[in-house]
Amino acid sequence: MLKKYCKTNKTFFILPLLLFTVSMQSQTQCYKDIETALANKDCIECIDLSKQQLKEIPNQIYEFSNLKKIILRKNKIKHIPDSLSTLVHLHYIDLSSNYIETLPQSLSALNVDTLIMWDNPIYEFPKEFRKWSLKYLDLRAIQMNKEEQKNIKSIFPSAKIRMDHPCNCGR
């Protein structure tokens, strides 16, 4: 009787462990190096090129046709090219702490649900971005006046938007 109890008890603990392990393996790996990612370019869903002193988005990015998540925070990027819109599966974009003043209208063709832009000198978005089903927008550390904040909120009415308090800046 004791053996049967122990066997059942082990199964009780092993099954959740196996489920947890399978769950962890199915989570998307986020590559931090383009060269490593290129070896599996058709499988790459996430790339994180943070803190690499990039001045532009590397052209190799466009080889990742299944890319869903791109993280380019804390670089020196000033311009986002129209070609980023060719990554049709992209839904998560983190461009925080760069020098980006505008986003190209062509990005409105994507189905972005998360956009992180904190610490960039961006004060407005193209009205075409209303097409997005944006759930989260982070615009902290950007000095915007009340009117600029109001305009952004009207473009993304359903999104959770994080902004600092408005400034009395007269742009």
Summary of the structure (lengths in Angstrom):
residues: 171
radius of gyration: 21.0
end to end distance: 79.7
largest distance: 80.3
contacts: 457
relative contact order: 0.10
helix: 35%
strand: 13%
